[in-house]
């Protein structure tokens, strides 16, 4: 949510980057928040006389392919005057994550276990335990995803970000950046206290989660920006090409815009067009189909404007 950039682990460098980002935002009260946060399957059937040779070629989207060679001998048949050529199918791109045909009802989702990708975290529902830390974090730098200071996410969410960023590049020529991801309880404490010192507690609570109440601590929240477009972790990001592409397409990859415009009374936070939360493609598709804008509304959970 609205904390400034941090490192993938709460080391001194990450904490310093977070603090520096907060300090730079002090001159603009409205935008005091976190800153600088596909395989192809091809089958060729070759007709040689009266015998068939099948070559199966499978290539994974990541370029790791093992191509077996299958030798075959056949007795030549009397050639026909007009052989019929075979037609080679066009290769297809790797499919993006898709929801199952039957969407689970919201009531069936696990929203209490911090290890669940559908866990609910807001001002009324803290993580339990408060100092929860995911065990399957993946650094963006390890999977080739642009990320200021090398942030991390839980494995499933990291893979989804990787696929989503590749789609944004292929479809819209955008280079997205995961400007903020996982941060632990200790780092969240530092950030929140810094906001309180700068803005006072009431204003800080609109832009920063208290430790133990932050979606970033789940390893499922990604603050995203678009390289070269500015408005990093600012509300004007909504008007950029990157912000608009994400708003229209993030649900395809299992992400929801967690703090939409005009929903502060429900979510407890100001509009954050950069803050996307991974909930899985089944849930994001169900929310999209239902036409609801907040996770609380989809779950039938109480509004959480305050602690």
Secondary structure, DSSP 8 states (H G I E B T S, - for coil): -------SS--HHHHHHHHHHHHHHTT-GGG-S------EEEEEEEEETTEEEEEEEEE-TTS-B---------------SS------------------SS---GGGS--S-TTSTT---BTTB--SSTT---S-EEEGGGGT---TT--EEEHHHHHHHHHHHHHHHHHH---EEEEE----HHHHHHHHHHHHHHH-HHHHHHHS--TTS-GGGGT-EEEEEETTS--TTSGGGGGSHHHHHHHHHGGGGTEEESS-TT-HHHHSS---TTEEEE--HHHHHHHHHHT---HHHHHT----S--
